[in-house]
Amino acid sequence: MESTEHYYYSYRLALTYFTFRIILSLALAGISLADQQFLLGGQFQSFDFMLTVAGYFVLALATQLHTLLRSSSPRKPTLFFAIVTDVLFCLVFMHLSGGFATGIGILLLSPVAIAGIFFHGSIALSVAALATIGMLAHVAYMAYLIPEQDKYYVPAGLLGMLFFAASIITQWIARYIRRTEQLAGFNIDLAEKLEKINDRIVEKMQTGVIVVDAQHRVQIVNDSACQLLGVQLTAGQPLSGPLRSVLERWQQQPQQATDPFRQAAGLPSIRASFSVIPGSDVTIVFLENQSQMTQQAQHMKLASLGRLSASIAHEIRNPLSAISHASQLLAESPDIAASDARLLTMIGNHVVRLNNIIDNVLGISRRTPINPTQVDVERCINTIVAHLADSQQQDTHCDMDLTPRPFQVAFDESQLQQVLSNLIDNAIRHSARQTQQRWVGIRGRLEHGIPVLSVYDKGDGIRDADVEKVFEPFYTTHAQGTGLGLYIARELCEMNQALLDYVRDDDGTPCFQIRFAHSERRLNPN
């Protein structure tokens, strides 16, 4: 904000004042020339008057050029000296033109008023006093020389009073203007700070924000919106795809709630809301990650599931243990026929499967709060692949391509191992079934600052009609599967603010894809 002192000597006001001095000198020169034709009643054509006007013009022009060359406001003493010089020149002009009767003395109002603008208090009033004293001294001198001139004492005194009144009024006006400019400067600074704060808030918001005009062209967009939409929007770019369709439907039926949508395969589900700025054709689009809302619903569901599973776990496991124990005792009997032994084997396998289902359900319901850290994905994958190879006594080929390295994600490390173990084990099993080769492909990259990890296999892939089903609990295509692996993997991803989905990459190859949370835009994990 501009200070009071800087206001007094501002460059703009100084240039205006010095320009006025040049104009005044030219006006006096014009009066001198006009006196040849109109006989204005003064001694405006005298050599001394014209020489004084010329000297004043040279002084005013030199002061103006000096200020322009310095490109800065003159200091306080310089301004005061210039104003006092103007008072003295005006007194000289009055004397050389013929005295108080010519009316030139009214020019003393200009330096008095200017002093009220640049200064305040006693300094400004001292200029008015100097002008009054100088004018009265001139009238007294002229009355001494010409006794008839004593009639000008009263007009000179009244003009002196006008000088003081002008000084006070200009000081008051200058003070008011100064406060107004200070308030305007404060408001401008405040507006700039608020604009920066708003821009920073919008930039860091997890909610996507897009401002569009009547033609659906982007005016403002934050990074969260670009990440949710999977594209880098810029100002002036028109909206396209599902978001534009949702916006157009809302404009036709603003009272109807909008349905969640995905801008492209593999991107999170988005719910859009809209607000029109009154009195304009600008629409603000708010984009919310539907998976976060779904996560809250899942927490409620898991809480209910936890209470249910805890109440029935013992009721199921007690008879299940009895069945398992009885089947083992029967299997040890030497009188069991071969056909009955096969049935006992089936009983044992299904007992193990049912016990695994109970363990998985209890594992979901008893989930502890997550502890996200920066996990090195390559190290985690190598550990999983080595463990699977050791446990199954078979070599496994892992084709891994991660960019950049180290490829780190914000995730609970134990839960990430559980998710990747399930995906890698599924990929290895489907590849081996199709090609007799235990193979898994891993690709990692950054998309707009978001880590994305894709897991490939050489199997037949999942039919489009079954893509959503594979993430439902207890749905499985494997004879010995529980149908909870992918369901639990997706639940764990959502707990860590990540998204697990089955998509096709840019080449059309199907894969399981995890879009991890942005490291700088994570919510409180718990």
C-alpha positions as CSV (number, residue, x, y, z in Angstrom):
1,M,0.0,0.0,0.0
2,E,1.3,3.4,-0.9
3,S,2.5,5.5,2.1
4,T,1.5,9.1,2.9
5,E,4.9,10.5,2.1
6,H,5.0,8.6,-1.2
7,Y,1.6,10.1,-1.9
8,Y,2.9,13.6,-1.4
9,Y,5.7,13.3,-3.8
10,S,4.3,10.9,-6.2
11,Y,5.7,11.0,-9.7
12,R,2.4,11.6,-11.3
13,L,1.5,14.6,-9.1
14,A,4.9,16.2,-9.5
15,L,4.7,15.9,-13.3
16,T,1.2,17.5,-13.3
17,Y,2.5,20.4,-11.1
18,F,5.5,21.1,-13.3
19,T,3.4,20.9,-16.4
20,F,1.1,23.5,-14.9
21,R,4.1,25.8,-14.4
22,I,5.0,25.5,-18.1
23,I,1.4,26.3,-19.1
24,L,1.3,29.3,-16.8
25,S,4.4,30.7,-18.3
26,L,3.0,30.3,-21.8
27,A,-0.3,31.9,-20.7
28,L,1.6,34.9,-19.4
29,A,3.5,35.1,-22.7
30,G,0.2,35.0,-24.5
31,I,-1.1,37.8,-22.4
32,S,1.9,39.9,-23.3
33,L,1.3,39.3,-27.0
34,A,-2.4,40.0,-26.7
35,D,-1.7,43.3,-25.0
36,Q,-0.4,44.7,-28.3
37,Q,-3.9,44.4,-29.8
38,F,-6.3,44.7,-26.8
39,L,-4.5,47.1,-24.4
40,L,-5.3,45.0,-21.3
41,G,-4.5,47.8,-18.9
42,G,-1.1,46.7,-17.6
43,Q,2.5,46.9,-18.4
44,F,2.6,43.4,-20.0
45,Q,4.8,44.5,-22.9
46,S,7.6,45.9,-20.7
47,F,11.0,44.4,-21.3
48,D,11.3,43.4,-17.6
49,F,8.0,41.6,-17.6
50,M,8.7,39.6,-20.8
51,L,12.3,38.8,-19.5
52,T,10.9,37.5,-16.2
53,V,8.3,35.4,-18.0
54,A,11.0,33.9,-20.2
55,G,13.1,33.1,-17.2
56,Y,10.1,31.5,-15.5
57,F,9.5,29.4,-18.6
58,V,13.1,28.2,-18.8
59,L,13.1,27.3,-15.1
60,A,9.7,25.4,-15.4
61,L,10.9,23.5,-18.5
62,A,14.2,22.6,-16.8
63,T,12.5,21.3,-13.7
64,Q,10.1,19.2,-15.8
65,L,12.9,17.7,-17.9
66,H,15.0,16.9,-14.8
67,T,12.0,15.1,-13.2
68,L,11.4,13.1,-16.4
69,L,15.1,12.1,-16.7
70,R,15.1,10.9,-13.0
71,S,11.8,9.1,-13.4
72,S,11.2,9.6,-9.7
73,S,9.3,12.1,-7.5
74,P,11.4,15.1,-6.3
75,R,12.2,15.3,-2.7
76,K,10.3,17.3,-0.2
77,P,12.8,20.3,0.0
78,T,12.8,20.5,-3.8
79,L,9.0,20.7,-4.0
80,F,8.9,23.3,-1.3
81,F,11.5,25.4,-3.0
82,A,9.7,25.2,-6.3
83,I,6.4,26.4,-4.6
84,V,8.1,29.3,-2.8
85,T,9.8,30.2,-6.1
86,D,6.4,30.4,-7.8
87,V,5.1,32.7,-5.0
88,L,8.1,35.0,-5.6
89,F,7.6,35.0,-9.4
90,C,3.9,35.7,-9.0
91,L,4.7,38.7,-6.8
92,V,7.3,39.9,-9.4
93,F,4.8,39.5,-12.2
94,M,2.2,41.6,-10.2
95,H,4.8,44.3,-9.6
96,L,6.1,44.5,-13.2
97,S,2.7,44.4,-14.7
98,G,1.5,47.5,-12.8
99,G,0.6,46.4,-9.3
100,F,-2.4,44.9,-7.5
101,A,-4.9,46.7,-9.9
102,T,-4.0,44.4,-12.8
103,G,-5.4,41.4,-11.1
104,I,-2.2,39.3,-11.6
105,G,-2.1,38.8,-7.9
106,I,-4.8,36.2,-8.2
107,L,-2.1,33.9,-9.6
108,L,-0.8,33.5,-6.1
109,L,-3.8,31.1,-5.5
110,S,-2.1,28.5,-7.6
111,P,1.1,27.9,-5.5
112,V,-1.0,28.3,-2.3
113,A,-3.4,25.5,-3.5
114,I,-0.6,23.3,-4.7
115,A,1.1,23.6,-1.3
116,G,-2.1,22.4,0.3
117,I,-2.0,19.3,-2.0
118,F,1.7,18.4,-1.4
119,F,2.0,19.4,2.2
120,H,-0.2,19.8,5.2
121,G,-0.5,21.7,8.4
122,S,2.0,24.6,9.2
123,I,4.0,24.0,6.0
124,A,1.1,24.5,3.7
125,L,-0.2,27.5,5.7
126,S,3.3,29.1,5.7
127,V,3.0,29.3,1.9
128,A,-0.4,31.1,2.2
129,A,1.2,33.4,4.8
130,L,4.1,34.2,2.5
131,A,1.8,35.0,-0.4
132,T,-0.4,37.2,1.9
133,I,2.5,39.0,3.4
134,G,4.2,39.5,0.1
135,M,1.0,40.9,-1.5
136,L,0.3,43.3,1.4
137,A,4.0,44.4,1.4
138,H,3.6,45.2,-2.3
139,V,0.5,47.2,-1.7
140,A,2.1,49.1,1.1
141,Y,5.2,49.9,-1.1
142,M,2.9,51.1,-3.9
143,A,0.9,53.2,-1.5
144,Y,4.1,54.8,-0.3
145,L,5.0,55.7,-3.8
146,I,1.5,56.5,-5.0
147,P,-0.8,57.5,-2.1
148,E,-3.9,56.7,-4.2
149,Q,-2.9,53.0,-4.0
150,D,-3.9,52.7,-0.4
151,K,-7.4,51.9,-1.5
152,Y,-6.1,48.3,-2.3
153,Y,-5.4,47.4,1.4
154,V,-8.9,46.0,1.9
155,P,-9.0,43.9,-1.3
156,A,-5.5,42.7,-0.7
157,G,-6.5,41.6,2.9
158,L,-9.6,39.8,1.6
159,L,-7.5,38.1,-1.0
160,G,-5.1,37.0,1.7
161,M,-8.0,35.5,3.6
162,L,-8.9,33.7,0.4
163,F,-5.4,32.3,0.3
164,F,-5.7,30.8,3.8
165,A,-9.2,29.4,3.0
166,A,-7.9,27.9,-0.2
167,S,-5.0,26.3,1.6
168,I,-7.3,24.8,4.3
169,I,-9.8,23.5,1.7
170,T,-7.1,22.0,-0.6
171,Q,-5.5,20.3,2.4
172,W,-8.9,18.8,3.4
173,I,-9.5,17.6,-0.2
174,A,-6.0,16.2,-0.5
175,R,-6.4,14.4,2.8
176,Y,-9.7,12.9,1.7
177,I,-8.3,11.9,-1.7
178,R,-5.2,10.4,0.1
179,R,-7.4,8.3,2.4
180,T,-9.5,7.2,-0.6
181,E,-6.4,6.2,-2.5
182,Q,-5.0,4.4,0.5
183,L,-8.3,2.5,1.0
184,A,-8.3,1.7,-2.8
185,G,-4.8,0.5,-2.6
186,F,-5.6,-1.6,0.5
187,N,-8.6,-3.1,-1.3
188,I,-6.6,-3.8,-4.4
189,D,-3.9,-5.6,-2.4
190,L,-6.6,-7.5,-0.5
191,A,-8.3,-8.5,-3.7
192,E,-5.0,-9.7,-5.1
193,K,-4.3,-11.7,-2.0
194,L,-7.8,-13.2,-2.0
195,E,-7.5,-14.1,-5.7
196,K,-4.2,-15.9,-5.0
197,I,-5.7,-17.6,-2.0
198,N,-8.7,-18.7,-4.0
199,D,-6.5,-19.9,-6.9
200,R,-4.4,-21.9,-4.4
201,I,-7.5,-23.4,-2.7
202,V,-9.0,-24.4,-6.1
203,E,-5.7,-25.8,-7.2
204,K,-5.3,-28.0,-4.1
205,M,-8.9,-29.1,-3.8
206,Q,-9.6,-32.7,-4.2
207,T,-12.9,-31.8,-5.7
208,G,-12.5,-31.1,-9.4
209,V,-13.5,-27.6,-10.4
210,I,-14.2,-26.4,-14.0
211,V,-15.6,-23.0,-15.0
212,V,-17.2,-23.0,-18.5
213,D,-19.0,-20.4,-20.6
214,A,-22.2,-20.6,-22.5
215,Q,-20.4,-22.4,-25.4
216,H,-19.0,-25.0,-22.9
217,R,-15.5,-23.7,-23.3
218,V,-13.2,-24.0,-20.3
219,Q,-12.3,-20.8,-18.5
220,I,-10.7,-22.2,-15.3
221,V,-9.8,-25.7,-14.4
222,N,-7.8,-27.2,-11.5
223,D,-5.5,-30.2,-11.5
224,S,-8.0,-32.5,-9.6
225,A,-10.5,-32.1,-12.5
226,C,-7.8,-33.0,-15.1
227,Q,-6.9,-36.1,-13.1
228,L,-10.5,-37.3,-12.6
229,L,-11.2,-36.8,-16.3
230,G,-7.8,-38.2,-17.5
231,V,-7.1,-35.3,-19.8
232,Q,-5.2,-32.1,-19.5
233,L,-7.7,-29.3,-20.0
234,T,-6.6,-25.8,-20.9
235,A,-8.4,-22.4,-21.0
236,G,-10.5,-22.0,-24.2
237,Q,-10.7,-25.8,-24.8
238,P,-14.3,-27.1,-25.3
239,L,-15.7,-29.8,-23.1
240,S,-16.1,-33.2,-24.7
241,G,-17.2,-36.8,-24.0
242,P,-19.5,-37.9,-21.2
243,L,-19.0,-34.7,-19.1
244,R,-20.4,-32.5,-21.9
245,S,-23.4,-34.8,-22.3
246,V,-24.1,-34.7,-18.6
247,L,-23.8,-30.9,-18.6
248,E,-26.2,-30.6,-21.5
249,R,-28.7,-32.9,-19.9
250,W,-28.5,-30.9,-16.7
251,Q,-29.1,-27.6,-18.6
252,Q,-32.2,-29.1,-20.1
253,Q,-33.4,-30.5,-16.7
254,P,-31.6,-28.7,-13.9
255,Q,-33.9,-30.2,-11.2
256,Q,-33.0,-33.7,-12.1
257,A,-30.0,-35.3,-10.3
258,T,-27.1,-36.4,-12.5
259,D,-25.9,-40.0,-12.6
260,P,-22.3,-41.0,-12.0
261,F,-20.2,-41.4,-15.2
262,R,-16.7,-42.3,-16.3
263,Q,-14.9,-40.1,-18.8
264,A,-13.0,-43.1,-20.1
265,A,-12.4,-46.7,-19.2
266,G,-10.0,-47.2,-16.3
267,L,-10.8,-43.8,-14.8
268,P,-12.7,-43.4,-11.5
269,S,-16.5,-43.0,-11.4
270,I,-17.4,-39.3,-11.2
271,R,-20.5,-37.5,-9.9
272,A,-20.9,-34.0,-11.3
273,S,-22.8,-31.1,-9.8
274,F,-23.4,-27.7,-11.4
275,S,-23.9,-24.1,-10.3
276,V,-24.6,-21.0,-12.5
277,I,-23.2,-17.7,-11.4
278,P,-26.2,-15.3,-11.2
279,G,-26.3,-12.6,-13.9
280,S,-23.9,-14.4,-16.1
281,D,-23.6,-17.3,-18.6
282,V,-20.8,-18.9,-16.6
283,T,-21.3,-22.4,-15.1
284,I,-19.2,-23.9,-12.4
285,V,-18.8,-27.7,-12.6
286,F,-17.9,-29.6,-9.5
287,L,-16.5,-33.2,-9.9
288,E,-16.5,-35.6,-7.0
289,N,-14.7,-39.0,-7.0
290,Q,-17.6,-41.4,-6.6
291,S,-15.3,-44.0,-5.3
292,Q,-14.8,-41.9,-2.1
293,M,-18.5,-41.9,-1.6
294,T,-18.6,-45.6,-2.3
295,Q,-15.9,-46.1,0.2
296,Q,-18.0,-44.6,2.9
297,A,-20.9,-46.8,2.0
298,Q,-18.5,-49.8,2.0
299,H,-17.4,-48.9,5.5
300,M,-21.0,-49.1,6.6
301,K,-21.5,-52.3,4.8
302,L,-18.3,-53.8,6.3
303,A,-19.4,-52.7,9.8
304,S,-22.7,-54.6,9.3
305,L,-20.8,-57.6,7.8
306,G,-18.4,-57.6,10.7
307,R,-21.2,-57.8,13.3
308,L,-22.9,-60.5,11.3
309,S,-19.7,-62.5,10.7
310,A,-18.6,-62.3,14.3
311,S,-22.0,-63.6,15.5
312,I,-22.1,-66.6,13.1
313,A,-18.4,-67.5,12.9
314,H,-18.5,-69.8,15.9
315,E,-21.9,-71.2,15.0
316,I,-20.5,-72.2,11.6
317,R,-17.0,-73.3,12.7
318,N,-18.1,-75.6,15.5
319,P,-20.1,-77.9,13.2
320,L,-17.5,-77.4,10.5
321,S,-14.8,-78.6,12.8
322,A,-16.9,-81.6,13.8
323,I,-17.5,-82.5,10.1
324,S,-13.8,-82.2,9.4
325,H,-12.8,-84.3,12.4
326,A,-15.4,-87.0,11.6
327,S,-14.2,-87.2,7.9
328,Q,-10.6,-87.6,9.0
329,L,-11.6,-90.4,11.4
330,L,-13.6,-92.1,8.7
331,A,-10.6,-91.8,6.3
332,E,-8.4,-93.6,8.8
333,S,-10.8,-96.6,8.9
334,P,-9.4,-99.7,7.0
335,D,-13.0,-100.7,6.0
336,I,-13.7,-97.6,3.8
337,A,-14.4,-98.5,0.2
338,A,-12.7,-96.6,-2.6
339,S,-15.9,-94.8,-3.6
340,D,-16.4,-93.7,-0.1
341,A,-12.8,-92.5,0.2
342,R,-13.4,-90.3,-2.8
343,L,-16.5,-88.8,-1.1
344,L,-14.5,-88.1,2.1
345,T,-11.9,-86.3,0.0
346,M,-14.6,-84.1,-1.5
347,I,-15.9,-83.4,2.0
348,G,-12.4,-82.4,3.2
349,N,-11.8,-80.1,0.2
350,H,-15.1,-78.3,0.7
351,V,-14.5,-78.0,4.4
352,V,-11.2,-76.3,3.6
353,R,-12.9,-74.1,1.1
354,L,-15.7,-73.1,3.5
355,N,-13.1,-72.4,6.2
356,N,-11.2,-70.1,3.8
357,I,-14.4,-68.2,3.1
358,I,-15.0,-67.6,6.8
359,D,-11.3,-66.5,7.2
360,N,-11.7,-64.0,4.3
361,V,-15.0,-62.6,5.5
362,L,-13.5,-62.2,9.0
363,G,-10.4,-60.6,7.6
364,I,-12.6,-57.9,5.9
365,S,-14.7,-57.2,8.9
366,R,-11.7,-57.0,11.3
367,R,-9.6,-54.8,9.1
368,T,-7.3,-52.5,11.2
369,P,-6.7,-48.9,10.3
370,I,-4.3,-48.5,7.4
371,N,-0.8,-47.1,7.7
372,P,0.1,-45.7,4.3
373,T,3.8,-45.3,3.4
374,Q,5.8,-44.8,0.3
375,V,6.1,-48.4,-1.0
376,D,8.6,-49.4,-3.6
377,V,6.5,-51.4,-6.0
378,E,9.4,-53.2,-7.7
379,R,10.7,-54.6,-4.4
380,C,7.2,-55.6,-3.4
381,I,6.6,-57.5,-6.7
382,N,9.9,-59.3,-6.6
383,T,9.1,-60.5,-3.1
384,I,5.7,-61.8,-4.2
385,V,7.0,-63.5,-7.3
386,A,9.8,-65.2,-5.4
387,H,7.4,-66.4,-2.7
388,L,5.0,-67.8,-5.3
389,A,7.8,-69.6,-7.1
390,D,9.1,-71.2,-3.8
391,S,5.7,-72.2,-2.6
392,Q,4.6,-73.9,-5.9
393,Q,8.1,-75.2,-6.8
394,Q,7.9,-73.8,-10.3
395,D,9.7,-71.1,-12.2
396,T,7.8,-67.9,-12.8
397,H,8.6,-65.3,-15.5
398,C,7.8,-61.7,-14.6
399,D,8.0,-59.1,-17.4
400,M,8.2,-55.9,-15.4
401,D,8.5,-52.3,-16.9
402,L,8.2,-49.5,-14.3
403,T,8.7,-45.8,-15.1
404,P,10.1,-43.9,-13.2
405,R,12.3,-45.9,-10.9
406,P,11.9,-46.2,-8.1
407,F,8.2,-46.6,-8.7
408,Q,6.7,-45.6,-5.4
409,V,3.0,-45.4,-4.3
410,A,1.2,-44.3,-1.1
411,F,-0.3,-47.5,0.3
412,D,-0.3,-49.7,3.3
413,E,2.5,-52.1,2.5
414,S,1.0,-55.3,3.9
415,Q,-2.3,-54.5,2.1
416,L,-0.5,-53.8,-1.2
417,Q,1.2,-57.1,-1.0
418,Q,-2.1,-58.8,-0.5
419,V,-3.6,-57.0,-3.5
420,L,-0.7,-57.7,-5.8
421,S,-0.4,-61.3,-4.6
422,N,-4.0,-61.9,-5.7
423,L,-3.6,-60.2,-9.1
424,I,-0.2,-61.8,-9.8
425,D,-1.4,-65.3,-8.7
426,N,-4.5,-65.0,-11.0
427,A,-2.3,-63.8,-13.9
428,I,0.1,-66.7,-13.5
429,R,-2.7,-69.2,-13.2
430,H,-4.5,-68.0,-16.3
431,S,-1.3,-67.7,-18.4
432,A,-0.3,-71.3,-17.4
433,R,-3.7,-72.6,-18.3
434,Q,-3.6,-71.0,-21.8
435,T,0.2,-71.3,-22.7
436,Q,1.6,-73.7,-20.2
437,Q,3.9,-70.9,-19.1
438,R,3.8,-69.2,-15.7
439,W,4.0,-65.6,-16.9
440,V,2.9,-62.2,-15.6
441,G,3.3,-58.8,-17.1
442,I,3.6,-55.6,-15.0
443,R,3.6,-52.1,-16.4
444,G,3.8,-48.9,-14.2
445,R,3.7,-45.3,-15.3
446,L,2.6,-41.8,-14.1
447,E,-0.4,-40.2,-15.6
448,H,-0.7,-36.5,-14.6
449,G,1.2,-37.3,-11.5
450,I,-0.9,-40.3,-10.6
451,P,0.8,-43.7,-10.4
452,V,-0.9,-46.3,-12.5
453,L,0.0,-50.0,-12.3
454,S,-1.3,-52.6,-14.9
455,V,-1.1,-56.4,-14.5
456,Y,-1.3,-58.6,-17.7
457,D,-1.7,-62.3,-18.3
458,K,-1.8,-64.5,-21.4
459,G,-5.2,-66.0,-20.7
460,D,-8.4,-65.6,-22.7
461,G,-9.5,-62.5,-20.8
462,I,-12.8,-61.7,-19.1
463,R,-16.0,-61.3,-21.1
464,D,-17.4,-57.8,-21.1
465,A,-20.6,-59.1,-19.5
466,D,-18.6,-60.5,-16.6
467,V,-16.3,-57.6,-15.9
468,E,-18.3,-56.1,-13.1
469,K,-19.2,-59.5,-11.7
470,V,-15.6,-60.5,-11.0
471,F,-15.5,-57.9,-8.3
472,E,-18.6,-59.1,-6.6
473,P,-18.2,-61.3,-3.5
474,F,-18.4,-65.1,-4.0
475,Y,-18.3,-64.9,-7.8
476,T,-15.6,-67.1,-9.2
477,T,-14.9,-69.1,-12.4
478,H,-12.3,-71.3,-10.6
479,A,-13.5,-74.6,-9.2
480,Q,-11.4,-74.2,-6.0
481,G,-11.8,-70.4,-5.7
482,T,-13.8,-68.6,-2.9
483,G,-14.9,-65.7,-5.1
484,L,-13.5,-63.2,-2.6
485,G,-10.0,-62.5,-3.9
486,L,-10.8,-59.7,-6.3
487,Y,-13.5,-58.3,-4.0
488,I,-11.1,-58.0,-1.1
489,A,-8.4,-56.6,-3.4
490,R,-10.8,-53.8,-4.6
491,E,-11.9,-53.2,-1.0
492,L,-8.3,-52.8,0.1
493,C,-7.6,-50.4,-2.8
494,E,-10.6,-48.2,-1.9
495,M,-9.4,-48.1,1.7
496,N,-6.1,-46.7,0.4
497,Q,-7.9,-44.3,-1.9
498,A,-6.9,-46.3,-5.0
499,L,-9.1,-47.7,-7.8
500,L,-8.9,-51.3,-9.1
501,D,-10.6,-52.0,-12.4
502,Y,-10.4,-54.3,-15.4
503,V,-9.7,-52.2,-18.5
504,R,-8.1,-52.3,-21.9
505,D,-4.9,-50.3,-22.4
506,D,-4.0,-48.1,-25.4
507,D,-3.2,-51.2,-27.5
508,G,-6.5,-52.8,-26.6
509,T,-4.9,-55.4,-24.3
510,P,-7.0,-56.3,-21.3
511,C,-5.5,-56.0,-17.9
512,F,-6.2,-55.3,-14.2
513,Q,-5.3,-51.7,-13.5
514,I,-4.7,-49.9,-10.2
515,R,-4.9,-46.1,-10.1
516,F,-3.2,-45.0,-6.9
517,A,-4.0,-41.8,-5.0
518,H,-2.0,-38.7,-5.8
519,S,0.7,-38.3,-3.1
520,E,-0.2,-34.6,-2.5
521,R,-4.0,-35.0,-2.6
522,R,-4.6,-37.9,-0.2
523,L,-7.3,-37.6,2.4
524,N,-6.7,-38.5,6.0
525,P,-6.3,-42.2,5.6
526,N,-8.3,-43.1,8.7
